[in-house]
Amino acid sequence: MKNNKHYGSTLKEIRENKKLTQKEVADGIMTIANFSKQENEGNDIKLRNFIELLERLNVSVSEFLLLTEDEELSFQTKLEAKYRLVIPKKKKREMQELLKELETIYSKSPKSFLLHMICNLKFSLLLRENKYEEARQELKPIADYLNNTDQWYYYEISLFNTALAYFDLETAFNLGDLALKSIEKSYAHFQNDDLSRKLLNNLAIHAYKHQNYFKAYSYSSTAIGLPNSAQNMFNILGSKIINQVSSYQLGNDRFDKAYLAELINALKLSDLEEAYEQYYNFAKKEGIDLD
């Protein structure tokens, strides 16, 4: 597919809309002559310079990509938005219609993101009919894709997080280790991403439920290492609680009953009453008396 306009014209449009001169945008990044050429011709540009220009214009990369009106990007974005609307509703007819549409598109343009949406839709439809083993088979292409990807990014983390609970135990843990390695390897990339913490929490819970306390401890420890922010308080406390209960089960010296009680009470103080009850009962069920 062909772009409706090159990125240089988008830069120019944003700059003019913000009433900035070429000098104000380009100063310290590139010469005015070079910047003018970029606006008019959209020639190759160094990534570092491109990012600096967007920062000068106060525009994010994702917003810029949408503003370029790239037909293929717009098409993918619309499909993904439609998918996100249909999946939570779990209405069989809507899911079947979208599945048919995606399969038709995929037959002409076999792209991985289309295949993954198709797999998830087939999986969800089979799950509705309680065909659990058949449903799990639909996740195989996703597992294969993740296994063959050396370094994961946001897409892979999100894809795995969606299907985690339905993979068999061995697959879930193998993929979980790949996720852990990717997060640790590119810590700076993932450090402020709540999705990574959520995935690690889900992995820790999954491991704990299957009495693999070492993995539960490992996943939760990495989650704790991610920087804190008010926006993900629930996940932060969840990581620390799972870590403490896993320490208790492992019998290591990092378990601190008083600290665990403080963590669980913090949920109540943060007006997370449901989470407080959930974790309080969880600790009690595991033999830890917090009263």
C-alpha positions, 0 to 999 in steps of 0.5 A: 500500500502506498502512503498518502503523504511522506513523513516530511509533509507531516513534520511540516504540517505539525510545525505550521499548526504549532506556529513554529519556524523551521529555525525554532524546530531545527536549531541544534538538531540539523541545519535549516537547509537540511530540515527544509529538505526533509519537510519537502522531500522526506529523505532518509533521516537519522533516527536520533535526529527524528526523535529529537525533532518530535520531542521539539514538536511535543509529539509522540512517535505513535501519534506521529505515525497516525498523523502520517495517514499511512493506509496500511498502518491505519488499516492495521489499527482499525482491525486491532481496534475492532478486535479489541471491541469484539473479544470482551463482548464474547458474542458468538456471531460477532466473533464469527463474522470478524474471524471470517473477515480476518481469514479472508484478509490473511489469505491475501496478506499473511501477516503474523498479527492477523494470524495471532488474532485469528488464533485467539478468536478460534480459541475463544469460540472453542472455549465457549463450547467447553472444547478445552483441548481443541482450544489449546491447539489453536494457541500453538502458532502463538507459542511457536512465534514466541519461542522463535523470537529471541528478544520480546518487546511490548507486542510479545509481552502483551500476546503472551499475557493474553493467553498465559492462563490457557497454555499447558504448564510446561509451555507457560513456564518455558515462555515465562522464562523467555519473557523474564530474560527479555525483561531483564536484558532490556530493563531500561525498555521495560522498566516503566511498563506496567504490562511487564509487571502485570505479566510477571505477577500473572506468571508468579500466580500461575507458578504458585497455583501449581506449587512451583514456589521457586518460579513464583519467587523468581517472577515476583522478585523481578516484578518488585525490581521494576520502578514504583509508580502510583498508577500501578499500586495494585500490581506493585503490592501484589508482586511483593505479597506473592514474593513474601508468600513464596518465601514462606513456602520455600522456607528462606530467610526473606519471609517477614510476617510483619512486613507481609501484614503491612503489605496486605493492610496497604491495600486496604489503606489504598481503598482496594478492599476487594484486593485486601480480602483476596490477599488476606484470605490467600495468606490465611489459606497458605497457613500464614496467620496475620491476626 
